[in-house]
Every structure is written in structure tokens, then in C-alpha cells.
Amino acid sequence: MDSEIFDKIKEIRNGDKYFILTMGCQLNENDSEKLAGMLEKMGYTKTDELSEADVAIINTCCVRENAEEKVFGKLGEMKKIKEHKDLIIAIGGCMMQEETMRDKIKASYPFVDIVFGTHTLHKFPEDLYTVLQDRKKIQDILDIDGEIHEGLPIKRNHSKQASVTIMYGCNNFCSFCIVPYVRGRERSRKPEDIINEIKDLAKDGYVEVTLLGQNVNSYHGRDDYGFAELLKDIDKIEGIRRIRFISPHPKDFTDDVIEAIKNSKHICRLIHLPLQSGSTRILKEMNRRYSKEQFLDLVVKMRREISNVSFSTDIIVGFPGETEEDFEETLDVVRQANFEQIYMFIYSRRTGTRADKMENQVPEEIKHKRFDRLKALFEGQIPANNEKYVGTIQDVLVEGISKNNPDIFTGRTESNKVVNFKGNKDQVGKILKVKIIAEHTWYLEGEISSI
């Protein structure tokens, strides 16, 4: 990256404002933090009001169909603003790696100034400078598996919790997922680059890190250094008190990773373990490469090996060909695994995936009814899961003040449970001992413990 570009833009645009709309997963959020870091190095300041912006960026996601509708609606808002002021509009992220979407933007939204992809994030300053100087529209997309670019400026969204991308891309090609086609094949960052980034975060007062990747447990920094070795090294970093990671793949959850979690001091015992479906037949159609029984065996093994472990998961309802019997298998896994959290999704067709071409697409009405049944089952499990916390003392990372009561503060346990309690501003960002005194459906009630 040409550092002179930052200075050149700062000379002419210092004090201008930027607006970023981020859609999709935490990897996209991490990319937006890098965009914000680059913009602030160029002299821009953040605004949450689109109407105040001089540069407006949409960082897109292509996993869900309604994401496209949201993008086009926001572009319509931006067009109206651009008609009355000198607004530079940029759109990037996963959606822009799809040729059909790029063609649609070019044909239907010609007022967009910059189109960039997931592999050209590092070139955004150059693209912006070209637009500012030449008023030339830029399309900067690479269809290849991009290189890893270290050292990009970053503006973190939080002061104590940070996400750190450890790898990019995915080799799994699940039949419902467009990600490998827009993020490319797996590329792992060097271990020393990851470790140094986290050490710097610790020096800056961060206490919690979340490791990001499409499939983190297939991380390979080098031949003799995999995800287990990385976890062990991060666990040794002084100042980091919580380590989370998303998303692992059940088929790659090896014994050495389980052992690393078991023996760690700081790896959170809430493990995200995406199920997607409880039907072995559907899992095969999804190309997930594990069975219902293998998934449940993994849950049992981890509960046996790791004390106080709990699980969150992803479930897709209404995958093509899903029968009532298949869906009942999913409900059976939910009953047996007793997940702490479930992220539920109604299957959405994505052009370019194998699942989009499958016959026996499930009618929308049936999808929604099954979704409601899954939701009801999970919500019926919540009271018993919450009750086990009552009377216990939990380590709670204080995140901030309640939106509804300035005397009430909110934080999260190691298992990601929201806890509300009376506190003060000086406690924000600290990990406190909190006694849980009551449970509610979506949060726990606590009081600061004297122990």
C-alpha cells in the first residue's frame, strides 16, 4: 500500500465525514473496521447519519436474499443525497464478487463511484484518490484467491473486545453456500502476524479476542502448526482473558483442538458448533461430511473432556428436499444437544450454488411453520438452561449502560449470557464477579459479588 495516498487525500479532504453500512458476518465487520481505519488515516471522521457523509460505503453480504433488497434500498437513499451534495458512493464486499450483481450495479445504479471486492480492500485508498482527482468511476475486483495484506490501519468498534481474522476463504463448498465463490479458497495468516496483532491489542487494554475465519479449525500457519498450536500460543498472551473463535466445522474438530481448549486458561467454554441439519440425509445433500450420529458423538466427547462446556449452533430450516422426517431429526438433535444459543435461518436460494438447482424446493409456508416449531422448542429449553446460573458467581465482562436505565449496566458471561446489574461507568470494560440472582428469558439478573 502506498502510504503517500493517505497524506494526499488528507491534504484535500481532512475533516470530511464517512458512513459505513456493514452487512453480514463478523468477517465483514472486521473488514469494515479496516475501511474505517484507512479513512480516518486519510483525515475523515465517522458519522452515523448518512445525510452528513462525504463518503458512503456499503460493505455487502450475499448469504441471505433479503441482503440484496436492503442494499438496493440503501442505494436509493444515497442517490437522493448525491443529487444535492458531492457524495462519493462505494459498494464492496461479498456481493460484488458475483458477476451478476456487478452487472446490475453498473446498469441500474450508474451513480455508484467505486465497486470493490473482498480481495481488493487494501486498494480502497487508491480507488478513492482516483475518484477524487479524476472523477473516474472505479471497478476494482479480483476473481482470483487474493493475497493476504498485513498492516492495514484499523478502527476498532469496541475498546475491550476485538475480532482478529486468522484465515480467509473456504474449501468446503457446502451446497447451500456462496462463500467459497466470493471469498476464495483457504489462506491462513502467518502465526507470528496473528500473535503480534493480539499482543498489541493486549497492550492497548483489550481483554477479549474472537478469532475469525470461514472454517477456523482448518487453519494451517505452516505444516507443523495448526489451529491447536495457535490456540495454545494465544492462551499464553498476558492480558488476554477471553478467547473465542468462529466458525469451526464439526468435521475438523480434532482431538488436539479439544485438548487445547481443555487445558487452556482463557478459551471460553461456549463452543460454536454449526449443525445446519439434524438429518444425515440432508447433511449429505449439504455436503457437510458428517452424520447426525457423528455430530452428537462430538458433543458427548467434548462434554466429557471439557468442564462446563456449552454449545451454540447454526440451523437451516427448509433445505431443498427436507421432509417432515428430516426436520424431526433436527428437532431431536436440539433436544439431545441442549444448545445454549441457536442461530436459526430459513433456507434462502443463492444463484451459483448447487442447492439452488436442486428439485423439491420446500414451499415458503412450510419453511416458516418449521422455523416457528424450532423456535418454540428452543425457547422452551431456555428457562431450564438459565436456571442453572441462578445462585452462581460468574465472571462478567461489562459492556456498557443499559439503553433503558442509566443505573443498570450490561455485560456477558464466558458462555455469552447477557447479565444486567447495578454498577457504575468506571466498571465498563472490566471483568467483574457477579452473582446471578434471577433468570429471564433473554438475560440474567445479577448483583456485584463481594467474593
MARZA-119303 format. One line per field, with one value per residue (C-alpha): residue number from 1; residue in three letters; x, y, z. Coordinates in steps of 0.1 Angstrom, whole numbers. Example, Ala and Ser with C-alpha at 12.3 -4.5 7.8 and 13.67 -1.06 7.14 Angstrom:
% residues 2
k: c(1/2)
r: c(ALA/SER)
X: c(123/137)
Y: c(-45/-11)
Z: c(78/71)
END
This chain:
% residues 451
k: c(1/2/3/4/5/6/7/8/9/10/11/12/13/14/15/16/17/18/19/20/21/22/23/24/25/26/27/28/29/30/31/32/33/34/35/36/37/38/39/40/41/42/43/44/45/46/47/48/49/50/51/52/53/54/55/56/57/58/59/60/61/62/63/64/65/66/67/68/69/70/71/72/73/74/75/76/77/78/79/80/81/82/83/84/85/86/87/88/89/90/91/92/93/94/95/96/97/98/99/100/101/102/103/104/105/106/107/108/109/110/111/112/113/114/115/116/117/118/119/120/121/122/123/124/125/126/127/128/129/130/131/132/133/134/135/136/137/138/139/140/141/142/143/144/145/146/147/148/149/150/151/152/153/154/155/156/157/158/159/160/161/162/163/164/165/166/167/168/169/170/171/172/173/174/175/176/177/178/179/180/181/182/183/184/185/186/187/188/189/190/191/192/193/194/195/196/197/198/199/200/201/202/203/204/205/206/207/208/209/210/211/212/213/214/215/216/217/218/219/220/221/222/223/224/225/226/227/228/229/230/231/232/233/234/235/236/237/238/239/240/241/242/243/244/245/246/247/248/249/250/251/252/253/254/255/256/257/258/259/260/261/262/263/264/265/266/267/268/269/270/271/272/273/274/275/276/277/278/279/280/281/282/283/284/285/286/287/288/289/290/291/292/293/294/295/296/297/298/299/300/301/302/303/304/305/306/307/308/309/310/311/312/313/314/315/316/317/318/319/320/321/322/323/324/325/326/327/328/329/330/331/332/333/334/335/336/337/338/339/340/341/342/343/344/345/346/347/348/349/350/351/352/353/354/355/356/357/358/359/360/361/362/363/364/365/366/367/368/369/370/371/372/373/374/375/376/377/378/379/380/381/382/383/384/385/386/387/388/389/390/391/392/393/394/395/396/397/398/399/400/401/402/403/404/405/406/407/408/409/410/411/412/413/414/415/416/417/418/419/420/421/422/423/424/425/426/427/428/429/430/431/432/433/434/435/436/437/438/439/440/441/442/443/444/445/446/447/448/449/450/451)
r: c(MET/ASP/SER/GLU/ILE/PHE/ASP/LYS/ILE/LYS/GLU/ILE/ARG/ASN/GLY/ASP/LYS/TYR/PHE/ILE/LEU/THR/MET/GLY/CYS/GLN/LEU/ASN/GLU/ASN/ASP/SER/GLU/LYS/LEU/ALA/GLY/MET/LEU/GLU/LYS/MET/GLY/TYR/THR/LYS/THR/ASP/GLU/LEU/SER/GLU/ALA/ASP/VAL/ALA/ILE/ILE/ASN/THR/CYS/CYS/VAL/ARG/GLU/ASN/ALA/GLU/GLU/LYS/VAL/PHE/GLY/LYS/LEU/GLY/GLU/MET/LYS/LYS/ILE/LYS/GLU/HIS/LYS/ASP/LEU/ILE/ILE/ALA/ILE/GLY/GLY/CYS/MET/MET/GLN/GLU/GLU/THR/MET/ARG/ASP/LYS/ILE/LYS/ALA/SER/TYR/PRO/PHE/VAL/ASP/ILE/VAL/PHE/GLY/THR/HIS/THR/LEU/HIS/LYS/PHE/PRO/GLU/ASP/LEU/TYR/THR/VAL/LEU/GLN/ASP/ARG/LYS/LYS/ILE/GLN/ASP/ILE/LEU/ASP/ILE/ASP/GLY/GLU/ILE/HIS/GLU/GLY/LEU/PRO/ILE/LYS/ARG/ASN/HIS/SER/LYS/GLN/ALA/SER/VAL/THR/ILE/MET/TYR/GLY/CYS/ASN/ASN/PHE/CYS/SER/PHE/CYS/ILE/VAL/PRO/TYR/VAL/ARG/GLY/ARG/GLU/ARG/SER/ARG/LYS/PRO/GLU/ASP/ILE/ILE/ASN/GLU/ILE/LYS/ASP/LEU/ALA/LYS/ASP/GLY/TYR/VAL/GLU/VAL/THR/LEU/LEU/GLY/GLN/ASN/VAL/ASN/SER/TYR/HIS/GLY/ARG/ASP/ASP/TYR/GLY/PHE/ALA/GLU/LEU/LEU/LYS/ASP/ILE/ASP/LYS/ILE/GLU/GLY/ILE/ARG/ARG/ILE/ARG/PHE/ILE/SER/PRO/HIS/PRO/LYS/ASP/PHE/THR/ASP/ASP/VAL/ILE/GLU/ALA/ILE/LYS/ASN/SER/LYS/HIS/ILE/CYS/ARG/LEU/ILE/HIS/LEU/PRO/LEU/GLN/SER/GLY/SER/THR/ARG/ILE/LEU/LYS/GLU/MET/ASN/ARG/ARG/TYR/SER/LYS/GLU/GLN/PHE/LEU/ASP/LEU/VAL/VAL/LYS/MET/ARG/ARG/GLU/ILE/SER/ASN/VAL/SER/PHE/SER/THR/ASP/ILE/ILE/VAL/GLY/PHE/PRO/GLY/GLU/THR/GLU/GLU/ASP/PHE/GLU/GLU/THR/LEU/ASP/VAL/VAL/ARG/GLN/ALA/ASN/PHE/GLU/GLN/ILE/TYR/MET/PHE/ILE/TYR/SER/ARG/ARG/THR/GLY/THR/ARG/ALA/ASP/LYS/MET/GLU/ASN/GLN/VAL/PRO/GLU/GLU/ILE/LYS/HIS/LYS/ARG/PHE/ASP/ARG/LEU/LYS/ALA/LEU/PHE/GLU/GLY/GLN/ILE/PRO/ALA/ASN/ASN/GLU/LYS/TYR/VAL/GLY/THR/ILE/GLN/ASP/VAL/LEU/VAL/GLU/GLY/ILE/SER/LYS/ASN/ASN/PRO/ASP/ILE/PHE/THR/GLY/ARG/THR/GLU/SER/ASN/LYS/VAL/VAL/ASN/PHE/LYS/GLY/ASN/LYS/ASP/GLN/VAL/GLY/LYS/ILE/LEU/LYS/VAL/LYS/ILE/ILE/ALA/GLU/HIS/THR/TRP/TYR/LEU/GLU/GLY/GLU/ILE/SER/SER/ILE)
X: c(0/13/13/16/-20/-32/-14/-25/-62/-58/-45/-77/-104/-93/-124/-148/-171/-176/-205/-203/-232/-219/-240/-234/-209/-181/-156/-174/-175/-137/-133/-154/-131/-102/-121/-127/-91/-79/-105/-95/-58/-69/-85/-121/-143/-171/-208/-238/-260/-259/-271/-239/-215/-190/-181/-207/-197/-219/-200/-222/-232/-246/-256/-292/-316/-330/-295/-298/-331/-315/-285/-307/-330/-299/-285/-318/-313/-278/-288/-312/-285/-260/-284/-279/-243/-209/-213/-189/-207/-187/-200/-179/-178/-190/-219/-196/-177/-208/-207/-245/-246/-218/-236/-268/-250/-234/-267/-292/-271/-246/-242/-220/-184/-164/-171/-146/-143/-132/-97/-91/-99/-63/-66/-96/-74/-61/-95/-108/-80/-86/-123/-115/-89/-103/-140/-135/-156/-137/-144/-116/-124/-102/-117/-86/-79/-64/-32/-32/-23/-9/-7/-39/-50/-80/-105/-120/-157/-151/-124/-120/-133/-117/-120/-89/-91/-68/-77/-96/-117/-132/-126/-157/-182/-214/-241/-261/-232/-219/-189/-162/-171/-168/-141/-119/-100/-85/-55/-40/-22/13/12/36/14/-16/3/18/-16/-31/-1/-7/-43/-34/-10/-39/-61/-82/-92/-113/-105/-126/-107/-124/-125/-149/-135/-111/-102/-87/-62/-26/0/26/30/36/14/-24/-53/-45/-9/-23/-48/-21/1/-27/-37/-2/-5/-6/-36/-60/-85/-111/-106/-135/-135/-160/-168/-153/-165/-176/-157/-124/-128/-98/-87/-57/-81/-103/-72/-60/-94/-94/-60/-64/-69/-86/-105/-142/-162/-190/-182/-199/-206/-227/-252/-271/-294/-300/-308/-279/-296/-299/-263/-251/-270/-255/-220/-213/-194/-206/-237/-262/-245/-210/-222/-238/-208/-186/-209/-207/-169/-164/-187/-167/-133/-140/-155/-185/-186/-218/-226/-242/-251/-265/-295/-310/-347/-363/-333/-343/-359/-363/-391/-411/-390/-358/-370/-379/-343/-332/-355/-342/-306/-318/-334/-303/-276/-294/-278/-271/-278/-293/-289/-318/-321/-348/-331/-326/-317/-284/-276/-244/-248/-257/-287/-303/-305/-320/-355/-380/-376/-396/-426/-422/-453/-438/-404/-419/-440/-410/-390/-417/-416/-378/-380/-407/-386/-355/-373/-389/-354/-342/-357/-340/-307/-309/-319/-286/-269/-290/-270/-237/-210/-200/-171/-189/-172/-190/-200/-219/-250/-285/-304/-335/-320/-288/-283/-283/-252/-250/-223/-217/-205/-179/-209/-221/-252/-263/-263/-279/-269/-264/-230/-211/-193/-158/-166/-171/-145/-137/-144/-163/-176/-213/-238/-268/-300/-327/-332/-353/-358/-332/-310/-298/-302/-272/-255/-218/-203/-181/-163)
Y: c(0/35/54/87/82/87/120/132/126/141/174/178/161/165/168/152/125/89/65/27/2/-33/-63/-100/-118/-108/-111/-83/-63/-68/-56/-25/-18/-18/5/29/27/37/65/80/79/99/126/115/113/89/98/76/100/91/127/141/118/128/92/64/27/-4/-35/-62/-98/-123/-151/-141/-130/-100/-86/-77/-59/-39/-29/-16/3/20/28/46/67/75/86/112/126/126/147/176/172/159/124/96/62/29/-6/-36/-70/-104/-94/-76/-108/-120/-110/-108/-83/-62/-60/-50/-22/-9/-10/1/22/41/68/44/57/27/-10/-32/-68/-89/-93/-56/-40/-28/-8/13/44/43/39/68/91/83/93/125/136/123/118/84/55/25/-12/-30/-67/-98/-131/-150/-161/-129/-124/-116/-80/-73/-39/-22/5/-5/14/-10/-8/-17/-7/-41/-67/-72/-96/-110/-127/-157/-171/-162/-183/-218/-251/-269/-260/-267/-269/-240/-216/-190/-180/-201/-185/-149/-153/-177/-208/-210/-189/-188/-158/-164/-173/-145/-119/-131/-133/-99/-84/-99/-88/-53/-55/-67/-37/-14/-28/-53/-83/-104/-115/-135/-154/-153/-175/-193/-225/-216/-252/-259/-231/-240/-214/-239/-277/-283/-255/-258/-244/-262/-247/-213/-215/-226/-197/-171/-185/-175/-138/-118/-95/-115/-131/-144/-162/-171/-184/-187/-206/-241/-271/-302/-325/-307/-306/-328/-342/-318/-288/-303/-309/-273/-260/-284/-273/-236/-208/-183/-201/-197/-228/-218/-235/-226/-259/-254/-282/-269/-300/-330/-353/-374/-375/-337/-333/-354/-332/-301/-316/-312/-345/-357/-375/-368/-395/-381/-347/-359/-381/-350/-331/-360/-363/-325/-326/-354/-338/-301/-290/-266/-267/-255/-250/-226/-236/-227/-244/-241/-248/-259/-270/-285/-319/-316/-338/-338/-368/-349/-319/-341/-354/-317/-313/-345/-331/-299/-319/-340/-313/-287/-257/-226/-205/-213/-190/-201/-194/-202/-216/-189/-198/-184/-183/-202/-228/-264/-263/-236/-261/-289/-301/-304/-268/-266/-242/-210/-217/-250/-234/-208/-233/-254/-224/-215/-250/-250/-216/-228/-259/-238/-212/-239/-250/-216/-214/-246/-236/-202/-216/-234/-199/-187/-186/-189/-163/-155/-135/-108/-85/-52/-38/-6/11/-3/17/17/26/46/28/-6/-20/-49/-75/-111/-143/-166/-185/-153/-149/-113/-101/-69/-54/-22/-7/25/38/31/-7/-6/-28/-47/-83/-84/-112/-110/-132/-143/-137/-143/-155/-141/-154/-133/-122/-129/-105/-101/-82/-74/-100/-92/-125)
Z: c(0/-10/23/3/-8/28/30/-4/4/39/23/3/24/60/82/57/71/62/67/66/64/73/64/72/94/117/89/72/104/106/70/78/108/83/59/89/99/64/61/95/85/54/77/76/107/113/111/118/97/60/52/67/49/21/15/20/18/18/28/14/23/-2/22/25/-2/18/20/-17/-11/17/-4/-33/-8/7/-27/-34/-3/-13/-48/-34/-12/-41/-61/-36/-24/-35/-21/-31/-30/-27/-26/-18/0/-10/-32/-55/-62/-81/-117/-120/-91/-105/-139/-121/-102/-134/-153/-127/-103/-125/-98/-77/-79/-65/-67/-49/-39/-9/-23/-31/3/6/-27/-14/-7/-43/-57/-36/-47/-84/-80/-61/-86/-119/-112/-128/-117/-104/-105/-86/-84/-84/-92/-80/-45/-32/-13/24/31/66/83/72/96/117/138/163/172/208/234/252/227/193/164/147/113/112/78/47/23/24/8/19/-8/12/-14/1/5/-19/3/-14/-47/-33/-6/-25/-12/22/30/65/80/94/132/141/124/144/177/172/165/196/217/205/214/249/253/243/271/252/273/248/213/188/161/128/97/75/90/118/127/93/100/90/96/84/81/117/131/131/150/182/183/176/204/228/219/221/255/268/259/290/294/271/294/270/236/214/178/150/129/133/112/131/107/115/153/161/194/196/195/222/243/237/249/279/291/284/310/287/259/265/272/249/216/184/166/134/129/99/99/121/92/79/45/43/57/28/3/20/15/53/55/89/101/128/149/144/154/186/194/191/216/240/237/243/273/287/281/287/320/319/281/263/227/203/167/133/118/84/81/48/28/-6/-2/36/46/79/90/82/102/132/131/136/165/180/179/195/224/229/225/246/229/248/217/182/152/130/93/67/37/10/-26/-38/-75/-83/-56/-62/-38/-60/-88/-66/-72/-44/-31/1/0/19/41/53/59/81/101/107/117/143/157/160/177/201/211/217/237/258/268/278/314/325/309/326/360/363/366/395/427/409/406/371/355/336/310/315/281/289/302/296/270/293/327/333/366/351/333/310/303/292/309/294/280/263/285/289/325/338/372/390/385/375/345/359/356/318/301/333/342/375/398/395/415/394/414/388/353/325/290/272/301/336/366/389/416/420/443/473/470)
END
